């Protein structure tokens, strides 16, 4: 995980946490089907990354990496929690 985090600029680390929290909020929103939550978070991740870094290929890639880490953290927590039962 440390190697993956080294690819993210410091100003985008907050984006990982924000996407995680937004994903939790989307989960509570009953009108949004769960299968669309990763797509919504991907679009938001890329959008916020472009907003913070400017429109370039690096910003898009950084948005995808931030999205992947936030989804990965969520799924890891979910599977570890399910394993305790």
C-alpha positions as CSV (number, residue, x, y, z in Angstrom):
1,X,0.0,0.0,0.0
2,X,2.9,2.4,0.7
3,X,4.1,2.0,-2.8
4,X,0.8,2.9,-4.3
5,X,0.4,5.9,-2.0
6,X,3.8,7.2,-3.2
7,X,2.3,7.7,-6.7
8,X,-0.3,10.2,-5.3
9,X,0.7,13.8,-4.8
10,X,0.1,15.1,-1.2
11,X,-2.7,17.4,-2.2
12,X,-4.7,14.5,-3.6
13,X,-4.5,12.3,-0.5
14,X,-7.5,14.1,0.8
15,X,-9.3,13.0,-2.3
16,X,-9.0,9.4,-1.3
17,X,-10.7,10.1,2.0
18,X,-13.3,12.3,0.4
19,X,-14.2,9.6,-2.2
20,X,-14.5,7.0,0.7
21,X,-16.9,9.3,2.6
22,X,-18.9,10.2,-0.6
23,X,-19.2,6.4,-1.3
24,X,-20.6,5.9,2.1
25,X,-23.0,8.7,1.5
26,X,-24.1,7.2,-1.8
27,X,-24.7,3.9,-0.1
28,X,-27.2,5.7,2.2
29,X,-29.0,7.3,-0.7
30,X,-31.6,4.6,-1.5
31,X,-32.5,6.0,-5.0
32,X,-29.0,5.2,-6.3
33,X,-28.5,1.5,-7.1
34,X,-25.4,0.1,-5.4
35,X,-23.9,-1.1,-8.8
36,X,-23.6,2.6,-9.9
37,X,-21.7,3.8,-6.9
38,X,-18.2,2.9,-8.3
39,X,-19.0,4.7,-11.5
40,X,-20.2,7.8,-9.7
41,X,-17.1,7.8,-7.5
42,X,-14.9,7.3,-10.6
43,X,-16.4,10.4,-12.3
44,X,-16.1,12.4,-9.1
45,X,-12.5,11.3,-8.6
46,X,-11.4,12.2,-12.1
47,X,-13.4,15.5,-11.9
48,X,-11.9,16.6,-8.6
49,X,-8.4,15.6,-9.7
50,X,-8.7,17.7,-12.8
51,X,-10.1,20.6,-10.8
52,X,-7.1,20.4,-8.4
53,X,-4.3,19.6,-11.0
54,X,-5.6,21.0,-14.2
55,X,-6.8,19.3,-17.4
56,X,-4.1,16.8,-18.4
57,X,-3.5,13.1,-18.6
58,X,-1.7,13.0,-15.3
59,X,-4.7,14.4,-13.5
60,X,-7.0,11.8,-15.0
61,X,-4.6,9.0,-14.0
62,X,-4.3,10.4,-10.5
63,X,-8.1,10.5,-10.2
64,X,-8.3,6.9,-11.2
65,X,-5.6,5.9,-8.7
66,X,-7.4,7.8,-5.9
67,X,-10.7,6.1,-6.9
68,X,-9.1,2.7,-6.9
69,X,-7.5,3.2,-3.5
70,X,-10.8,4.4,-1.9
71,X,-12.7,1.5,-3.4
72,X,-10.0,-0.9,-2.3
73,X,-10.0,0.4,1.3
74,X,-13.8,0.0,1.4
75,X,-13.8,-3.5,0.0
76,X,-10.9,-4.6,2.3
77,X,-12.8,-3.3,5.3
78,X,-16.0,-5.0,4.1
79,X,-14.4,-8.4,3.7
80,X,-12.4,-8.2,6.9
81,X,-15.7,-7.3,8.8
82,X,-17.6,-10.2,7.1
83,X,-14.8,-12.6,8.1
84,X,-15.3,-11.8,11.8
85,X,-18.9,-13.2,11.7
